[in-house]
């Protein structure tokens, strides 16, 4: 886990860290070249810190992790998927406010 509370998800650790988690998991699908992804980055970091211990928050680079990206049919980024019990419980696309992201997570705590 990074100092900012974010977890880096990959094709290799996704099933273990996301699908088998006993807490809700927010996954930010992003890429380095995506300006909207960079714009929402600080929001995702703030949410990770706010929900530390209650939910898992992390990012997955779509260019480096094609298996997970394909499995969840990610065609536009940023995409925020909230997993609960190994399933997608809710999702948001595009740049969203911190309030929207917080409300989404709170609905699943």
C-alpha positions in Angstrom: 0.0 0.0 0.0 1.3 3.4 -0.9 1.8 6.2 1.7 -1.4 7.9 0.4 -3.5 4.8 1.3 -4.0 3.7 -2.3 -3.4 0.1 -3.3 -2.0 -0.7 -6.7 -4.1 -3.5 -8.3 -2.7 -5.6 -11.1 -3.8 -8.6 -13.2 -1.9 -10.7 -10.7 -3.3 -9.5 -7.4 -6.8 -8.4 -8.5 -8.8 -11.5 -7.6 -7.1 -11.8 -4.1 -7.2 -8.1 -3.2 -10.5 -7.1 -4.7 -12.8 -10.0 -5.3 -11.9 -11.8 -2.0 -11.9 -8.7 0.2 -14.2 -8.6 3.1 -14.5 -4.8 2.7 -16.0 -2.8 -0.1 -13.2 -2.1 -2.7 -13.2 1.0 -4.9 -11.1 0.5 -8.1 -10.0 3.4 -10.2 -9.3 2.3 -13.8 -6.8 4.8 -15.2 -3.9 5.4 -17.5 -0.9 7.8 -17.4 -1.9 9.5 -20.6 -5.5 10.2 -19.5 -5.9 13.8 -18.4 -9.3 13.3 -16.8 -7.7 10.4 -14.8 -5.1 12.8 -13.5 -7.8 15.2 -12.6 -9.7 12.7 -10.4 -6.5 11.3 -8.9 -6.4 13.6 -5.9 -10.1 12.8 -5.2 -9.4 9.1 -5.2 -6.4 9.7 -2.8 -8.5 11.7 -0.4 -11.2 9.0 -0.4 -8.6 6.4 0.3 -7.4 8.3 3.4 -11.0 9.0 4.5 -12.1 5.4 4.3 -8.9 3.8 5.6 -9.8 0.7 7.6 -13.4 0.7 6.4 -12.9 0.2 2.7 -10.1 -0.5 0.3 -9.3 2.0 -2.4 -6.9 1.5 -5.3 -6.0 2.0 -8.9 -5.3 -0.2 -11.8 -3.5 0.9 -14.9 -5.6 -0.2 -17.9 -2.5 -0.3 -20.3 -0.5 -2.6 -18.0 -3.4 -4.9 -16.9 -5.4 -5.9 -19.9 -6.9 -9.0 -18.4 -8.9 -7.2 -15.7 -9.6 -4.3 -18.0 -11.1 -6.7 -20.6 -13.0 -8.8 -18.0 -14.9 -5.7 -16.8 -15.3 -4.3 -20.3 -13.7 -1.0 -19.5 -13.9 1.1 -22.6 -13.7 4.6 -21.1 -11.6 6.0 -18.3 -11.6 7.1 -15.6 -14.0 4.4 -14.5 -14.6 3.8 -10.8 -16.0 0.4 -9.9 -17.1 -0.5 -6.4 -16.8 -4.2 -5.6 -18.6 -5.8 -2.7 -18.6 -9.5 -2.1 -16.6 -10.1 -5.2 -19.2 -8.4 -7.5 -19.5 -5.0 -9.1 -22.0 -3.2 -6.8 -21.9 0.2 -8.4 -19.8 2.2 -10.9 -19.2 5.8 -11.9 -17.6 7.0 -15.2 -15.7 10.2 -15.9 -14.5 12.8 -13.5 -16.7 12.9 -10.4 -16.7 15.0 -7.2 -15.4 13.7 -3.9 -18.9 13.9 -2.6 -20.3 11.6 -5.3 -17.5 9.0 -4.7 -18.0 9.2 -0.9 -21.7 8.7 -1.2 -21.2 5.7 -3.4 -18.9 4.0 -0.9 -21.1 4.8 2.1 -24.1 3.1 0.5 -22.1 -0.2 0.6 -20.5 0.0 4.1 
